[in-house]
Amino acid sequence: MPKIKHTKNELKTQRDALLRFRRYLPTLELKKQQLQVEVRRLQRALEEKQAEYDRLMAGLESWVALFAEDAGLETLIRLAAVRVSETNIAGISIPVFQEAVFERKAPDLFDTPPWIDDAMDFLESAQRVLIEKRILEQELALLKEELLVTSQRVNLFEKIKIPEAAENIRVIRIFLGDEQTAGVARSKIAKAKSEALRSA
């Protein structure tokens, strides 16, 4: 703990600091709660997105062997753009998935197998789910990092700054009280000596 001055000015400084800490702490606690709620929501959303991807993959098992056949699928569909917006949660800008845009070429009906349309639909769905999952993971990482920082600040205020300022105020008050008592005692002694000198 840094050394403090035992003066009235320092007492005022410590009181102001204590008031500031106590005023700011509820805001930090509210931010922490909001972040915790959002982290839980994103974890659930991520689990749902993983389950959706797993269902897609399970549905693929029955006709995955067809992908071994060279049908030129990679030339028929490609990811053109991923549109992401930003939102603000508890003062943090996080990305939000809007859409994935795919470019599809019409397959040659005489030159491609009949399952090619279904394969293109599947690839588009799987790619979209993976992109959404990746963006959810980014959101979650950003919010977890901010939650950690906010939790550290709450602990700093609760466990260090507020008790430290309260203790400093207590110490300064005791010191100033002792100084005042000593001053009163000195003035009584001086008065008694002064009266003794007058009567002598």
Secondary structure, DSSP 8 states (H G I E B T S, - for coil): ------SHHHHHHHHHHHHHHHHHHHHHHHHHHHHHHHHHHHHHHHHHHHHHHHHHHHHHGGGGGGGGS---HHHHEEEEEEEEEEEEETTEEEEEEEEEEEEE----TTTS-TTHHHHHHHHHHHHHHHHHHHHHHHHHHHHHHHHHHHHHHHHIIIIIIHHHHHHHHHHHHHHHHHHHHHHHHHHHHHHHHHHHHHH-
